[in-house]
């Protein structure tokens, strides 16, 4: 495990402490779980952006191929 020192906004810290009191969960575990959840979320966001970019490339390529077929007279 790594030790990390961080500054947390007073309001976020207060809310976290209130939640922890109800959950009876150690602060360290709660913060680790929160970071793990946020990392998973960010990976999905990154993947979504990558897929959208690649989808646009495929779309453009498909339209180019379709245009070539139309230019050659291959229509349904």
N, C-alpha and C positions, 0 to 999 in steps of 0.2 A: 504494500500500500504506500501511496505517496501522501505526504502532508502538504496541505494547501492552506494558505492564509488568504482570506478574501474580505472585502468590505461589502456589507449588505445594507441596503437602505433600511432605516429604522422601521418604516411601515411594513416592509416585507418581513423583517426579522420578527416584529411583534405578531404579525398574522401567523407566521410559521410557528412561533412558540405557542400560540393559542391552539393551533391545530394539533401540534405535538402533545399538548396536555390532554386533549381528548383522545387521541389515537394511542397514547402511551407507547410511542415509538421513539427510539433514540434519534436525536438530531442528525447525527452522522449518517445513519441508515437512510433517513428521510431525504437528505441532500443528495446522497449517492443515487437513490432511486429517481429523484427528480432529474439529475444530470443524465442518467441512463435513458430515461423517457425522452428528454429533450434531444439527445443524440440520435435516437431512433427517428424522431420526428424530422430532424434536420436531414438525415440520410434519405428519408422519403421525399423531402422537398428537393434535394439535389437530384435524385433519380427522376422525379417528375419533370424537372427542367431539362434534363438530358433527354428523356423520352420525347418531350415536346419538340426539342431541337431536331432530333433524329427523325421524328415523324414529319416535320416540315421538309427535311431533305428528301425523304422517300416520296412525299407528296409531289414535290417539284419534279423529281425524276420520273414518277409515274405519269405526270402531265406531259412531260417531254416525250416519253415513249408513245403515249396516246396520240400526241400531235404528229409524230413521225408516221404512225400507222394511218392516221387520217390523210396525211400528205401523200401516202402511197396508195390510197384508195381502198384501204381495208376498213370498211365500216360495216356495222351490223345490218 
